[in-house]
């Protein structure tokens, strides 16, 4: 099985982001704390202003210490939001404001 290169993945995501940015809507940000004893995960929910339920995506991190402050995740959240999709981005254990250690999870 051929594993795509990082550059290839970024190109595909870049195309997806460009397609998603066709519409515009201001996003509201809600800071959340997710209790997962013994740890606490800090997260941000990006959602378009809406009085009806919205579809949502959860952005998952790869390996390494990355957290929700990564500009790449914000760019994706903005793009999904413009299409009416809420996005939850979190700090994995031991990253950003979350407790714990991602290397031991």
Number of C-alpha atoms within 10 A of each C-alpha: 3 4 7 9 9 9 9 11 12 13 12 12 14 14 11 14 17 12 13 18 17 10 12 15 17 13 19 14 15 11 12 14 13 12 11 10 9 7 14 18 21 22 21 19 20 23 25 22 15 11 6 6 8 15 12 16 14 12 14 14 15 9 8 10 15 17 23 22 14 11 10 12 19 16 14 21 24 25 24 28 26 20 17 22 18 25 26 21 25 28 24 26 23 20 20 17 17 21 18 17 13 16 10 7 8
